Each structure stands twice: as C-alpha cells, then as structure tokens.
Amino acid sequence: MDYKSIQFSVDAATGVARLTLNRPDKMNAFTGDMHAELRHALDALQAGTGDCAQARVLVVTGAGRGFCAGQDLADPDMVFTPGEPPPDIGDVVERNFKPLVMRLTNLRVPTIARVQGVAAGAGCSLALACDMVVAAEAASFMLPFSKIGLIPDTGASWAVPQRLGFARAMGLALTAQKLPAAKAADWGLIWECVANDALDGAVDALAAQLAALPTTALVRTRAAMLAAHTATLEQHLSFEALMMRELGHSADYVEGVSAFLEKRPARFNQA
C-alpha cells in the first residue's frame, strides 16, 4: 500500500518497527483513510512477512508538534449537516477504532507510544492502547468528549479508570481538562515523562531494551495483565499456569536459564 496518512518502517538490524501518524497539519487527526493504512501496516507486522519478520518492538508516534488530536470531524464519515440526521458515530467506532485497539492489544510484539505533544480524544486512547507510554514534558493528555456530548471511546473509558481509579478518571472525563505529562506519570497513567530534548533517546533506549528481551514472554505478560481485570484469583492462577506451561517449553526460556547458569548475556532470537 502507498501510505499517505502514516509512515511505517522496520529496522531489521535493531528489530524496531516505527509507525508514525503523518497528518501534522491536522495534528494527526484520524480519518477513514488513515485507519485503512493503519490496519494494513499492523496486519503486515502481525503476519511477520518480509522486513516485518525482524520486528521485535513497535514504536507509535505522531509527526510534527502533536501526537494525535483524535477523530477528524471533517472526515466524510463524521460530517455533520445541520437539519439532517447526524452520522452514525457508533458505526465509525465499530469499523475503525475498535479494530485498531484490538490489533494493538493482540500484536505479536510489545508497543511503545512516543508522545511529544497533545494526545487528545482517540489520540489519548491510542497512546494508552500501547503497552508503555513515554512522553515529553511538553505533552499532555485530554479526554474532551464531554464538550461535544460524547463519552470517552477507543477504550479510554476502560483503560483510564483501570490506571487511575474512579475519582481521577471521572474528573478527567467530565471536565475535559488537560493532564500534563509530568502529572500523568506521577498519577500512573503513563510509564515515564522526560525532558523534551531527551524524548528520542529515552524511547530509543527503551525500544532497544525490549527488542533484546524474549518477545513472546513480553506479549504473554500483556495478555496476563489484561486478563486479570476480569478474572477471579483462582481463574487467574490457572491462566498463569497455562502461560507458564507454554513459555516453559520455549527456546527463549532455555536460552534465558542457560545464560543465567553460564553467567553470560542471553541472546533471544525467538520472535
């Protein structure tokens, strides 16, 4: 596919894939065309063919000064004409945003959101759909849905309370206030806030760290963390045993234990 709204590449030498929302003049707001390109890129990464076979981590970011301003209300799917029935926003969520979140949640490699500016609406949700979020001090997170009579979507009404608790999640959703990156990190919404000029270095270092670790174990860790939200303790202990049975027979486990016993760095190759 000839990408116009995103950029996507894989560095085979480092194992780092990069996906950039590329509509900087529109603060990287989502459109139907962008969603189609995102699905194509993420499906290629999941399939692991060609250069994607070497990917061991994905970095998601936005071009320009903003991460993502959410849905573009000028997109044909969202155009509102006074005096006519409004568009079916639920259909847009089902067709575009739900598949995006589920692709990221089930991706075969860990994901990092690199947030350099504002992450608003579905843009905030996109960042939180990644496994880890690293943000610059200039970044902020916002759930502005209440200002136009909507609820936080793209998983935000699920993810934010899980991370922050009911009181803080409700406050952010109802008031639509911007949450500065430093406070987002302090509250536990994101992994880390760094100085603006240190963002690239911090993200690159984290991506290299994750790329050097056993990929399957990382994505199974994600699955275990997510499953814990809806399971009893007894159910979750059984789920952990299932995951440990699988991983305990993996080449990565053999390599990890061998390296530990031989007092050498482990070399994980299983994607």
N, C-alpha and C positions, 0 to 999 in steps of 0.2 A: 504494500500500500504506500502511496505517495503522501506522507504525512504533511499536513498544513497547519494543524492546530496544536500539535505536540512535536517533541523531538524524542527519539528513542535510540539508544545505542548500548552496546555491550563491549566492555574492555576485556578481551579474552585473557590478557596477561594478569589482570588483577581479579577477575571474576565479578566486577562491579557493573551492574546494569544501571542506566540512568534514564529516567522518564521525566521530561520537562513539559509542563503545560506552557504552550507557546502562543499566547494572545496578550502580550504585555500591554498593548494599547487599551485593552479591555480588562485589565487586572486579571487576566487568565480565566475569565468567567466561562462557565460551561455552556456548550451548545450541543445540539444533536450530533453534528459532525465531529466535534471533539470526542464525544462519547464513543462513536463508532471507531475512531482511531485508537482510543484507549483500550477498547475491547480487543482490537486486532493486536496491539502491542502486548497486552497482558496474556492473551491466548498464545502468542508466539513464545513468550517467556515460559509459560506453563508447559508448553509442548516440549521445550528444550531442544529444538532443532537448530541446525546451523550455528551461528555465533551464540545463540541463546543457551546452547548446551554447556557453555563455560560459565554461565552466570551463577553466582552463589549468594548475591545480595542485590536488592533493588533500592535505589535512591530516587525518591519522588520529590520534585520541586517545581517552582514556577519561574518563568522568565521575567526579567525586569524587577521593579521595586516591590511587587506584591506576590504572595503565594497563590491565592485564588480568592476571588470575590464572590464565589458561589454561582448560582444559575444566572445566565444572561437573560434578562427579561425581554430583550429584543429578539431573542431566538424565535423562529416561526412557531415552535411548539408552545411558546409562552405568550405570544402576542395577545394583548387584551384590547378589544374594541368596545368602547362604551356603547351601551344599548344592545349588545349582543351577548349570548351566553359566554361565560369565561371558559378558558381552556381547561381540559381535564388534567390537573396537576398530578393527581394520583397516578394517572397513566404514565406520565413522564417519570415519576419516581419508580414505578414498577419496571418500566422499559430500560431506564438509563442508570439511575442511582443505585437501586438495589443490586443489579448485576455488577456494578463497579465495586461496591463494598464487598460483595461475596467473592469476587475474583481476588481481591487483595487478601481477604481473610483466609482463603484456601490456597494461596500462592505457594509454590514449592520452594521458595526462598524467602528469607526474612526481609522486611521492608523498613526503610528509614525515611521519614519525612524531613526534608530540609526546608525550614520556614524562615524566609528572610524579611517578610513584610506582613501585611494583613492577611489573615486566614479567616474569612467570614462566611457564614451560612454553610452551604455544602462544601465550601473550601476548608472550613474548620473541620467539618466531618471527615473530609478526605484525609487530612493530616492525622486525625485520631484513628482512622481505619488502618494506619500503618502500625507496625509493631513498636517503633520508637520514634519520638519526635525530638529533633534538635532545632532550636530556634535562636535567632539573633535577638539582641536586646531591642532592636527596632521593631520586632514582630509583635503582633497582637492576635488575639483570638476572640471571635464575636459570633453570637447567635442572634441575628437581627430579625428573625422570623416574626416575632410578635408585632413588629412595626407595620407589617402588611397583612396581619390577620392569619398567620400560619403557625405551625408547630416546628420545632427543630427536627429536621429529617436527615436522610442519608446516614442513619444510625446514631445521630447525636443525642437523641432523647434516650438512647440505651447506653451509650458509652460515657457520656458526661456524668450522670448520676453514679455509675459504677466507679468512676475515678475520684469524684469529688464529694459524693454524698448528696442527699436530697436537698439540703438547705442551699448550698452553694450552686448546685445545678439549677434549681428553680430560680434563684436570684439572677443568674446569668441569662436564663431563657426569658424571664418575664421583663427584665429591664433592658435587655439587649445591649448592655454595657460592654465596652471593650475590656478584655483582660490582658494586660501587658505580659509579655513573655516571661519576665522575671517572676511575676506573681503566679503565672501558670505553672512554672517549675516548682515554686515554693508550695503551691497547693497540691501538686502531684498530678496535674493534668497532662504534663509533658515530661520527657526524660531530662532535658537539660536546656538551659539558656546560657548563651555565650556572648562575648563581645562581638559587635558587628563584623569587625575585621578578622575574627577568629572562626567564623562560621564554617567556611570551606575546609579549613584544616581540621576542625572538630568532626565534621561529617565524614571527610575522607579517612580519618583515623578510625572512626567507628566502623565505617564500611569495610576497611581492611581487616579490622579485628573480627567482625562477623564472618567475612569471607574465608578466614583462616580456620573457623570452627566447623564442627560437623553439621552440615546443613539440615539433614533430616532431623537430628535431635532438636535443632532450633525451631523448626516448624511444628514438630510434635509438642514442644514446650508451649508454643502459641495455642495449639489445639487444647492442651490440658488446662491452660489458664482460662480459655473461653468456656470450656465445658463446666468448669467449677461454678459458673454463675447460675446454672440451672440444675445441679445435681445435689443429692444428699451426700453426706460424708461417706457413707457406705458405698454408694454408687460411684463416687469419685475415686475411692481407693481401688475399686475394681477396674476403673478406666486407667488409672496409673499403672496397674499391673499389666494391663493389655499393652500399653505403650512400652513399658519396660521389657516385656517379652519380645516385642518386635525389635527394639533397639539393641537388646542384649545379644541378638544374633547378627548384628550388622558388622560390616568391615570397619566402620568408624569406631565402634566400641572396642574391637580387637586392637586396632591401632592405638586408641587412647590409653588402654590399660598397658599395652606393650611399651609405649613410650614412657609411661609413668614408672614402670618397673625397671626400664633400662636407663632412666634418668636422662632422657633426650626430648627435644621438642617433637610434638606429634605432627604428622603430616596427613591431613584429612583430604581425601580425594573424592569421596562419595557425594555426588550432587543430589 
